[in-house]
Amino acid sequence: MTPDAALERALSSIDVRPGHAWRQSLAAGGTLSLKRGEAAIVYLREGEITGRTGARSACTVDAASGEAATRDGGRTLLAGDALISLGCHAVAVSSQSGAEVTVVPLEVVPTFDTRALPHLIFVSGFAGAEPAAAGLAAHLGLPKPGTGRQGDETICRLMVTTVLLSALRTWASTQREATWPPLSDDPFLTRVVTAVADDPGHEWTLDQLAALGAMSRSVFAARFREVFGTSPASYVTEVRMRRATELLDAGTSVSETSRLLGYGSDEGFRRAFRRHTGVAPSAWRTAGRPLTV
């Protein structure tokens, strides 16, 4: 499974169930507390806030530059920024000069993919990177005119899901975090894909891969396709093609790249590369372009 496909799978598998959103004003020196077990999105409409947690797993994302980093302690956010807590630790939100926030409580159904997410994400520049999602966030927490009730639950859920997934995509798309989306929760399959990544030029056979996974050929092939959405042979080819683009970008000749990746002939490598990228490896080496699988 390619990184983009893995990301799409992970995002589509996240089941989020929002509660009733509300807007809250924080006076200068005011605070908002999210207890452990209280997952939520906090979107900053006006002013400034600082989020603090005792956890060491907080992640910061600069949506404009695409840079991500692990953060200890707190982080100050400005209007248009967002904070996402998965409820694993208590979070204290305070404001020095006052702020207007929208708070959306969440129930994120635990899955294989959500287990590897950071417990707290600070996203700066969220409104600039995801203006549509930020526009939705700005309208959350408004009651229906004349009813005093929150907006339609289904619409609210769609809006919250859009905001949450947009923020998670911004974080995941930095490609600085190698632990998400996780490849597999099966240690035997993880052993297989790690071996392929470490030595893509090896002449991997189904028997060898199944042996690494401690499974029979038929069980391994079925399990691999179920988890990764492709056959073992196709996966090996995808890994080779990604490595090929790296080698060609670094100036390695077509013949040398072909040899390093285990192809019996340059022509065989050229055909495989063209099928996966749409261009000849020599053209890629000269100009370069994004890989499309």
FIZALUM-394231 format. One line per field, with one value per residue: residue in one letter; x, y, z of N, C-alpha, C in turn. Coordinates in steps of 0.2 Angstrom, whole numbers. Example, Ala and Ser with C-alpha at 12.3 -4.5 7.8 and 13.67 -1.06 7.14 Angstrom:
<nufis>
residuo	c(A; S)
n_X	c(66; 64)
n_Y	c(-28; -11)
n_Z	c(39; 35)
ca_X	c(62; 68)
ca_Y	c(-22; -5)
ca_Z	c(39; 36)
c_X	c(66; 64)
c_Y	c(-16; 0)
c_Z	c(39; 39)
</nufis>
This chain:
<nufis>
residuo	c(M; T; P; D; A; A; L; E; R; A; L; S; S; I; D; V; R; P; G; H; A; W; R; Q; S; L; A; A; G; G; T; L; S; L; K; R; G; E; A; A; I; V; Y; L; R; E; G; E; I; T; G; R; T; G; A; R; S; A; C; T; V; D; A; A; S; G; E; A; A; T; R; D; G; G; R; T; L; L; A; G; D; A; L; I; S; L; G; C; H; A; V; A; V; S; S; Q; S; G; A; E; V; T; V; V; P; L; E; V; V; P; T; F; D; T; R; A; L; P; H; L; I; F; V; S; G; F; A; G; A; E; P; A; A; A; G; L; A; A; H; L; G; L; P; K; P; G; T; G; R; Q; G; D; E; T; I; C; R; L; M; V; T; T; V; L; L; S; A; L; R; T; W; A; S; T; Q; R; E; A; T; W; P; P; L; S; D; D; P; F; L; T; R; V; V; T; A; V; A; D; D; P; G; H; E; W; T; L; D; Q; L; A; A; L; G; A; M; S; R; S; V; F; A; A; R; F; R; E; V; F; G; T; S; P; A; S; Y; V; T; E; V; R; M; R; R; A; T; E; L; L; D; A; G; T; S; V; S; E; T; S; R; L; L; G; Y; G; S; D; E; G; F; R; R; A; F; R; R; H; T; G; V; A; P; S; A; W; R; T; A; G; R; P; L; T; V)
n_X	c(4; 3; 10; 0; -11; -12; -14; -27; -34; -33; -39; -52; -56; -58; -69; -79; -89; -97; -102; -113; -109; -102; -100; -88; -83; -68; -62; -49; -36; -44; -49; -51; -55; -51; -55; -46; -51; -60; -62; -59; -62; -55; -58; -51; -58; -57; -44; -32; -25; -18; -13; -10; -2; 2; 7; 19; 17; 12; 9; 15; 9; 13; 3; 5; 19; 21; 28; 31; 32; 37; 31; 34; 26; 17; 8; 5; -9; -16; -30; -39; -32; -31; -35; -33; -38; -37; -42; -33; -26; -27; -31; -26; -33; -29; -31; -22; -26; -39; -52; -62; -69; -73; -80; -80; -85; -79; -82; -71; -70; -61; -48; -37; -30; -32; -25; -12; -11; -6; -9; -12; -14; -8; -13; -7; -11; -22; -34; -29; -24; -34; -47; -60; -64; -61; -71; -82; -80; -81; -95; -100; -109; -119; -135; -151; -161; -173; -176; -167; -160; -146; -138; -144; -141; -135; -129; -121; -112; -106; -99; -90; -83; -77; -69; -61; -54; -48; -38; -31; -26; -18; -8; -3; 1; 13; 23; 33; 31; 33; 26; 12; 0; -1; 7; 4; -5; -1; 13; 20; 17; 22; 35; 38; 35; 45; 57; 56; 57; 69; 77; 74; 79; 81; 77; 62; 52; 35; 35; 47; 42; 31; 37; 44; 34; 29; 18; 7; 8; -5; -12; -4; -4; -18; -20; -11; -16; -29; -25; -17; -22; -17; -8; 6; 17; 14; 15; 29; 34; 29; 36; 49; 48; 47; 59; 67; 64; 70; 83; 86; 83; 94; 104; 108; 112; 102; 104; 112; 103; 93; 100; 103; 90; 87; 83; 83; 86; 89; 79; 68; 66; 64; 51; 43; 45; 39; 26; 22; 24; 22; 31; 47; 62; 74; 69; 63; 74; 81; 72; 62; 48; 32; 29; 16; 6)
n_Y	c(-6; 11; 26; 37; 30; 22; 33; 38; 26; 26; 38; 37; 27; 32; 34; 46; 54; 67; 78; 90; 105; 120; 138; 148; 161; 167; 177; 189; 181; 170; 152; 136; 120; 103; 88; 72; 59; 67; 70; 82; 95; 111; 126; 141; 156; 170; 181; 174; 159; 147; 131; 118; 103; 88; 78; 70; 68; 78; 86; 98; 107; 116; 123; 131; 130; 116; 110; 99; 94; 87; 92; 98; 102; 118; 127; 141; 148; 156; 166; 157; 145; 128; 116; 99; 87; 70; 65; 58; 63; 76; 93; 110; 125; 141; 160; 175; 188; 186; 178; 170; 155; 139; 125; 107; 93; 76; 59; 47; 33; 19; 12; 2; 12; 24; 22; 25; 39; 55; 61; 74; 88; 103; 114; 126; 140; 134; 139; 146; 135; 126; 132; 130; 120; 127; 137; 130; 126; 138; 140; 131; 126; 136; 139; 133; 146; 153; 141; 138; 126; 115; 113; 103; 86; 77; 85; 92; 82; 79; 91; 92; 80; 84; 95; 89; 78; 86; 93; 82; 77; 88; 87; 73; 74; 81; 72; 70; 62; 45; 35; 35; 34; 18; 4; -10; -20; -32; -41; -50; -47; -34; -37; -43; -32; -23; -30; -30; -16; -13; -21; -19; -23; -37; -53; -56; -69; -77; -88; -85; -73; -77; -86; -77; -71; -81; -90; -100; -101; -98; -93; -82; -74; -71; -64; -53; -46; -43; -34; -24; -21; -25; -36; -47; -47; -35; -26; -27; -22; -9; -4; -5; 4; 16; 17; 18; 30; 38; 35; 38; 52; 56; 55; 43; 31; 24; 11; 7; 9; -1; -12; -12; -13; -26; -30; -41; -36; -20; -16; -23; -16; -3; -5; -8; 3; 13; 9; 12; 25; 32; 38; 36; 30; 37; 49; 53; 54; 65; 76; 74; 70; 70; 54; 43; 30)
n_Z	c(0; -4; 3; 2; -1; 11; 20; 15; 18; 32; 36; 32; 39; 52; 65; 71; 83; 86; 100; 107; 100; 107; 109; 117; 128; 133; 146; 150; 156; 159; 159; 152; 154; 149; 154; 157; 146; 140; 124; 112; 99; 99; 92; 88; 87; 89; 96; 108; 114; 125; 126; 137; 143; 153; 146; 135; 122; 113; 98; 86; 72; 59; 48; 36; 33; 33; 42; 56; 73; 89; 104; 120; 135; 133; 120; 111; 103; 89; 82; 70; 72; 78; 91; 95; 105; 110; 122; 130; 140; 152; 148; 149; 145; 142; 142; 139; 136; 132; 123; 110; 107; 99; 105; 102; 108; 107; 103; 99; 90; 95; 85; 75; 68; 75; 86; 85; 83; 88; 105; 107; 97; 90; 79; 69; 59; 53; 47; 36; 29; 27; 22; 19; 29; 40; 39; 41; 54; 61; 61; 69; 84; 84; 88; 82; 74; 84; 91; 101; 101; 97; 80; 67; 70; 61; 51; 59; 63; 51; 48; 59; 57; 45; 48; 58; 51; 41; 49; 54; 42; 38; 48; 46; 32; 33; 33; 42; 52; 55; 61; 58; 45; 53; 47; 49; 62; 64; 69; 62; 48; 48; 50; 37; 28; 32; 29; 15; 13; 17; 9; -6; -18; -18; -24; -21; -17; -16; -8; 1; 7; 13; 22; 30; 36; 44; 39; 29; 11; 5; 16; 19; 8; 7; 19; 18; 7; 12; 22; 16; 4; -8; -19; -13; -22; -30; -21; -18; -30; -30; -19; -25; -36; -29; -23; -34; -40; -30; -32; -45; -44; -37; -46; -50; -63; -76; -79; -67; -57; -61; -59; -45; -40; -43; -56; -70; -83; -91; -99; -94; -82; -87; -93; -82; -74; -82; -83; -70; -68; -79; -87; -95; -87; -90; -94; -82; -74; -80; -79; -69; -58; -49; -42; -47; -43)
ca_X	c(0; 7; 8; -6; -17; -13; -17; -34; -38; -33; -43; -59; -58; -59; -77; -80; -96; -97; -107; -116; -104; -104; -96; -87; -79; -63; -60; -42; -34; -49; -47; -55; -52; -53; -52; -44; -57; -64; -59; -63; -59; -56; -56; -50; -61; -54; -39; -26; -25; -12; -15; -5; -4; 7; 9; 25; 16; 9; 12; 13; 9; 13; 0; 8; 26; 20; 33; 28; 37; 35; 31; 33; 23; 12; 9; 1; -12; -20; -36; -39; -29; -35; -32; -37; -36; -40; -44; -29; -23; -31; -28; -29; -33; -30; -30; -20; -30; -46; -53; -68; -68; -79; -78; -84; -84; -79; -80; -67; -70; -54; -47; -30; -27; -32; -20; -5; -12; -4; -14; -14; -12; -9; -12; -7; -12; -27; -39; -26; -22; -40; -52; -67; -65; -62; -77; -87; -79; -83; -102; -102; -111; -124; -142; -156; -165; -180; -177; -162; -157; -141; -140; -146; -135; -131; -125; -115; -107; -102; -95; -85; -78; -73; -64; -56; -50; -43; -33; -27; -23; -12; -3; 0; 4; 20; 27; 38; 29; 34; 22; 5; -4; 3; 7; 0; -5; 1; 20; 23; 17; 27; 42; 38; 36; 51; 62; 56; 59; 77; 81; 69; 82; 81; 72; 57; 46; 30; 38; 51; 38; 27; 41; 45; 27; 27; 12; 7; 8; -11; -14; -1; -7; -25; -20; -8; -21; -34; -22; -13; -26; -14; -4; 13; 21; 13; 18; 36; 35; 28; 42; 55; 47; 48; 66; 69; 63; 75; 90; 86; 83; 100; 108; 110; 111; 96; 107; 114; 96; 90; 104; 102; 83; 86; 80; 87; 88; 87; 72; 62; 66; 61; 44; 40; 45; 34; 19; 20; 25; 20; 37; 53; 66; 78; 65; 62; 81; 82; 67; 59; 41; 30; 27; 9; 5)
ca_Y	c(0; 17; 31; 40; 25; 21; 39; 38; 21; 28; 44; 35; 22; 35; 35; 51; 55; 73; 80; 97; 110; 127; 144; 150; 167; 167; 183; 189; 176; 164; 146; 131; 113; 97; 82; 66; 56; 72; 72; 88; 100; 118; 131; 148; 161; 177; 181; 170; 154; 143; 124; 115; 96; 85; 73; 72; 66; 83; 87; 104; 107; 123; 121; 135; 127; 109; 107; 96; 93; 85; 97; 97; 108; 121; 130; 147; 148; 163; 166; 153; 139; 123; 111; 93; 82; 64; 64; 53; 67; 82; 98; 116; 130; 148; 165; 180; 194; 185; 174; 167; 148; 134; 118; 102; 87; 71; 52; 44; 26; 17; 8; 1; 18; 29; 21; 28; 46; 59; 62; 81; 91; 110; 116; 134; 142; 130; 143; 147; 129; 122; 138; 127; 117; 132; 140; 126; 127; 145; 140; 126; 129; 140; 136; 135; 152; 152; 135; 137; 120; 115; 112; 96; 81; 74; 90; 94; 77; 79; 97; 90; 75; 87; 99; 84; 75; 91; 94; 76; 77; 93; 84; 67; 76; 83; 66; 70; 57; 39; 30; 35; 28; 12; -1; -16; -21; -39; -41; -54; -43; -29; -40; -44; -26; -20; -33; -28; -9; -13; -23; -19; -26; -44; -57; -59; -74; -78; -93; -81; -68; -81; -89; -72; -70; -87; -92; -104; -97; -96; -89; -76; -70; -68; -59; -48; -42; -40; -28; -19; -20; -27; -43; -46; -45; -28; -22; -26; -18; -2; -1; -4; 10; 22; 18; 19; 37; 41; 34; 43; 59; 57; 55; 36; 30; 19; 4; 5; 8; -7; -18; -11; -15; -33; -32; -45; -32; -13; -16; -25; -11; 2; -6; -8; 10; 17; 7; 15; 33; 35; 41; 32; 32; 42; 56; 55; 56; 72; 81; 72; 72; 65; 47; 41; 23)
ca_Z	c(0; -5; 9; 0; 0; 18; 23; 14; 22; 39; 37; 30; 45; 58; 66; 76; 85; 90; 105; 105; 100; 110; 109; 124; 128; 139; 148; 151; 162; 159; 158; 150; 156; 146; 158; 154; 144; 136; 118; 109; 95; 101; 86; 90; 82; 90; 102; 109; 119; 126; 128; 141; 145; 155; 141; 131; 115; 110; 91; 83; 65; 55; 41; 31; 30; 33; 47; 62; 78; 95; 109; 128; 138; 130; 114; 110; 96; 87; 78; 65; 74; 81; 95; 95; 110; 110; 128; 134; 145; 154; 144; 152; 139; 145; 138; 143; 134; 130; 117; 108; 105; 98; 107; 100; 112; 103; 104; 93; 91; 95; 80; 74; 65; 79; 92; 84; 83; 94; 109; 107; 91; 89; 72; 68; 52; 50; 43; 29; 25; 26; 23; 19; 35; 45; 38; 45; 62; 63; 62; 74; 90; 83; 89; 76; 75; 87; 94; 106; 101; 92; 73; 65; 72; 56; 48; 64; 63; 45; 49; 63; 53; 40; 52; 61; 46; 38; 53; 54; 35; 38; 52; 42; 26; 34; 31; 46; 57; 52; 65; 56; 47; 54; 42; 51; 69; 64; 69; 56; 42; 49; 48; 30; 24; 34; 25; 8; 12; 19; 3; -12; -24; -17; -28; -16; -19; -12; -2; 5; 11; 18; 28; 35; 40; 48; 37; 23; 5; 4; 21; 19; 2; 8; 24; 15; 3; 17; 26; 12; -2; -14; -18; -11; -28; -32; -15; -19; -36; -28; -15; -29; -40; -25; -22; -41; -41; -26; -35; -51; -42; -34; -52; -52; -70; -77; -78; -61; -54; -63; -56; -38; -38; -45; -62; -75; -89; -91; -103; -90; -77; -90; -94; -75; -72; -86; -81; -64; -68; -86; -91; -95; -81; -92; -94; -75; -72; -83; -77; -62; -57; -44; -43; -47; -43)
c_X	c(4; 5; 2; -12; -18; -16; -25; -38; -38; -39; -51; -61; -60; -67; -77; -87; -96; -103; -110; -110; -106; -98; -94; -82; -74; -61; -52; -40; -39; -46; -52; -52; -55; -50; -50; -51; -61; -61; -63; -58; -60; -53; -56; -53; -58; -49; -34; -27; -19; -14; -9; -7; 3; 10; 15; 23; 12; 13; 10; 14; 9; 10; 3; 14; 26; 25; 29; 34; 34; 36; 30; 30; 17; 13; 3; -2; -16; -26; -35; -35; -33; -31; -36; -34; -41; -42; -40; -26; -27; -27; -31; -28; -34; -29; -28; -24; -37; -47; -60; -66; -74; -76; -83; -82; -84; -79; -77; -67; -63; -53; -39; -27; -26; -27; -14; -5; -9; -10; -17; -10; -13; -8; -12; -8; -18; -32; -36; -25; -29; -46; -59; -69; -66; -68; -83; -86; -81; -91; -104; -104; -116; -131; -146; -160; -172; -181; -173; -159; -150; -143; -141; -140; -131; -127; -119; -110; -103; -97; -89; -80; -74; -67; -58; -51; -45; -37; -28; -23; -17; -7; 1; 3; 11; 25; 33; 37; 29; 29; 15; 5; 1; 2; 3; 0; -3; 9; 23; 22; 21; 34; 43; 40; 42; 57; 62; 58; 67; 81; 76; 72; 82; 76; 67; 52; 41; 32; 42; 47; 34; 31; 43; 39; 25; 20; 13; 7; 0; -14; -11; -3; -14; -24; -16; -13; -27; -31; -20; -17; -23; -10; 3; 18; 20; 16; 26; 38; 34; 34; 48; 54; 49; 56; 70; 69; 69; 82; 91; 87; 90; 106; 111; 108; 105; 99; 109; 108; 93; 94; 103; 95; 82; 83; 85; 90; 86; 80; 67; 61; 62; 53; 40; 39; 40; 27; 17; 20; 22; 25; 43; 58; 72; 75; 65; 69; 83; 78; 64; 52; 38; 28; 19; 8; -2)
c_Y	c(6; 21; 34; 36; 23; 27; 39; 32; 23; 33; 41; 30; 25; 37; 40; 53; 61; 74; 87; 102; 117; 132; 146; 156; 166; 174; 183; 185; 171; 158; 141; 124; 107; 91; 76; 62; 60; 74; 78; 92; 107; 122; 138; 153; 168; 176; 176; 165; 150; 136; 121; 108; 93; 80; 75; 70; 71; 84; 94; 104; 114; 122; 125; 132; 119; 106; 104; 94; 90; 90; 95; 103; 111; 124; 136; 147; 154; 161; 162; 146; 134; 119; 105; 89; 76; 61; 59; 57; 73; 88; 105; 121; 137; 154; 171; 187; 193; 182; 171; 160; 144; 128; 113; 96; 81; 64; 49; 37; 23; 12; 7; 8; 23; 28; 24; 36; 49; 61; 70; 84; 98; 111; 123; 135; 137; 133; 144; 141; 125; 127; 135; 124; 122; 136; 137; 126; 133; 145; 135; 129; 134; 137; 138; 141; 150; 146; 134; 130; 120; 113; 104; 91; 78; 79; 92; 88; 77; 85; 95; 85; 79; 91; 94; 81; 80; 92; 88; 75; 82; 90; 78; 69; 79; 78; 66; 64; 50; 34; 30; 37; 22; 7; -7; -17; -29; -39; -45; -51; -37; -31; -41; -37; -22; -23; -31; -20; -9; -16; -24; -23; -34; -47; -60; -63; -75; -83; -89; -77; -72; -84; -83; -70; -76; -90; -96; -99; -94; -91; -82; -71; -67; -63; -53; -43; -39; -34; -22; -17; -21; -34; -42; -44; -38; -24; -21; -22; -11; 1; 0; 2; 16; 23; 20; 27; 41; 41; 38; 50; 61; 56; 48; 35; 24; 12; 2; 4; 1; -13; -18; -14; -22; -35; -35; -41; -25; -12; -18; -19; -5; 1; -6; -1; 14; 15; 11; 22; 36; 38; 36; 34; 37; 49; 58; 58; 63; 77; 80; 74; 68; 59; 46; 34; 21)
c_Z	c(0; 1; 8; 2; 7; 22; 22; 18; 29; 41; 37; 36; 51; 59; 72; 77; 89; 95; 102; 106; 104; 109; 116; 124; 134; 140; 149; 157; 163; 157; 155; 151; 152; 150; 154; 152; 140; 130; 115; 104; 98; 95; 89; 85; 83; 96; 102; 114; 120; 129; 132; 143; 148; 151; 137; 124; 111; 103; 89; 76; 63; 48; 35; 28; 30; 38; 53; 67; 85; 100; 116; 130; 135; 124; 114; 103; 95; 83; 72; 66; 77; 86; 95; 100; 110; 117; 132; 140; 146; 150; 147; 146; 143; 140; 142; 142; 132; 124; 116; 105; 103; 100; 105; 104; 107; 106; 98; 95; 90; 89; 79; 72; 70; 85; 91; 83; 89; 98; 109; 101; 91; 82; 71; 60; 49; 46; 36; 25; 23; 27; 23; 26; 41; 45; 42; 52; 64; 64; 67; 81; 90; 84; 83; 78; 78; 91; 101; 106; 96; 85; 73; 67; 67; 52; 53; 63; 56; 45; 53; 60; 48; 43; 55; 56; 42; 42; 54; 47; 35; 42; 48; 36; 27; 32; 36; 52; 54; 55; 63; 49; 48; 49; 43; 59; 69; 64; 64; 50; 42; 47; 41; 26; 26; 30; 18; 8; 13; 13; -3; -18; -24; -21; -24; -20; -14; -6; 3; 10; 16; 24; 33; 39; 44; 46; 31; 17; 5; 9; 21; 14; 4; 14; 22; 11; 7; 20; 22; 6; -8; -13; -16; -17; -30; -27; -16; -25; -34; -24; -20; -33; -36; -24; -29; -42; -36; -29; -41; -50; -40; -40; -53; -59; -70; -76; -71; -56; -55; -59; -48; -36; -41; -51; -67; -81; -88; -94; -98; -85; -81; -91; -87; -73; -76; -85; -75; -64; -74; -90; -91; -90; -84; -92; -87; -72; -74; -80; -70; -62; -52; -46; -42; -48; -44)
</nufis>
